């Protein structure tokens, strides 16, 4: 199997931060990354305390994780802008490999 080097990025925000739409819009329209996934957590803990959901509760302040990957150069450019949109230490990234067309 042929592989390529990529950089994987995960951004942590909460629903109440109202950052989801601007981040997705930036990544899609300006940064033009390959694709984006958003995960909504059922619970989480961070600098603003605990965020929980139950079957009886429909919280609108649950944690969200936005993930994407692309070539390292593409991600580096995206991270420059993201660092102005998201609080420090809420964006993590690491080197990874992805399968490629043979």
C-alpha positions in Angstrom: 0.0 0.0 0.0 1.3 3.4 -0.9 1.1 6.1 1.8 1.5 9.9 2.0 2.4 12.1 4.9 -0.4 14.3 6.3 -1.0 16.4 9.4 -4.1 15.6 11.4 -5.8 18.4 13.3 -8.4 18.4 16.1 -10.0 21.6 17.3 -11.9 21.7 20.6 -14.7 24.2 21.1 -18.2 24.2 22.7 -21.5 24.7 21.1 -22.1 28.0 22.9 -18.9 29.5 21.6 -20.6 30.0 18.2 -17.3 29.2 16.5 -18.4 26.1 14.6 -19.9 27.9 11.5 -17.0 30.4 11.1 -14.4 27.6 11.4 -16.1 25.3 9.0 -16.7 28.1 6.5 -13.0 29.1 6.7 -11.7 25.5 6.3 -14.0 24.8 3.4 -14.0 28.1 1.5 -10.6 29.6 2.2 -8.2 26.9 3.4 -9.8 24.4 1.1 -8.9 21.4 3.2 -9.8 17.9 1.9 -12.7 17.3 4.3 -14.0 18.1 7.8 -15.7 16.0 10.4 -17.4 17.4 13.5 -18.1 15.3 16.6 -20.5 16.2 19.3 -19.5 14.8 22.7 -22.1 13.6 25.3 -19.9 14.9 28.1 -16.6 16.7 28.6 -14.6 18.7 31.0 -12.4 21.7 30.4 -11.5 25.2 31.5 -15.2 26.2 31.8 -16.0 23.1 33.9 -18.1 20.1 33.1 -20.4 19.8 30.1 -22.9 17.0 30.4 -25.9 15.6 28.6 -28.5 13.1 29.6 -31.5 11.5 27.8 -33.8 14.0 29.6 -31.6 17.0 28.8 -30.8 18.6 25.5 -27.8 20.8 26.4 -26.7 23.4 23.9 -23.3 23.7 25.4 -21.7 20.3 24.7 -18.1 19.9 23.6 -17.4 19.8 19.8 -14.3 18.3 18.2 -13.6 19.4 14.6 -11.2 17.2 12.7 -9.4 17.4 9.4 -6.2 16.4 7.7 -4.3 17.4 4.7 -0.8 17.8 3.3 1.5 19.4 6.0 2.0 22.6 4.0 -1.8 23.1 3.6 -2.4 22.5 7.3 0.4 24.9 8.3 -1.4 27.7 6.4 -4.7 26.8 8.0 -3.2 26.7 11.5 -2.0 30.3 11.2 -5.6 31.5 10.7 -7.1 29.1 13.2 -4.8 30.3 15.9 -6.5 33.7 15.7 -10.0 32.1 15.9 -9.6 29.5 18.7 -8.3 29.9 22.2 -4.7 28.8 22.8 -4.2 25.1 23.5 -7.6 24.2 21.9 -6.0 23.1 18.6 -3.9 20.0 18.5 -2.2 18.4 15.6 0.2 15.6 14.8 1.9 13.9 11.9 0.1 10.9 10.4 0.0 8.8 7.3 -2.9 8.2 4.9 -3.3 5.7 2.1 -2.7 7.0 -1.3 -3.7 6.0 -4.9 -1.3 3.4 -6.2 
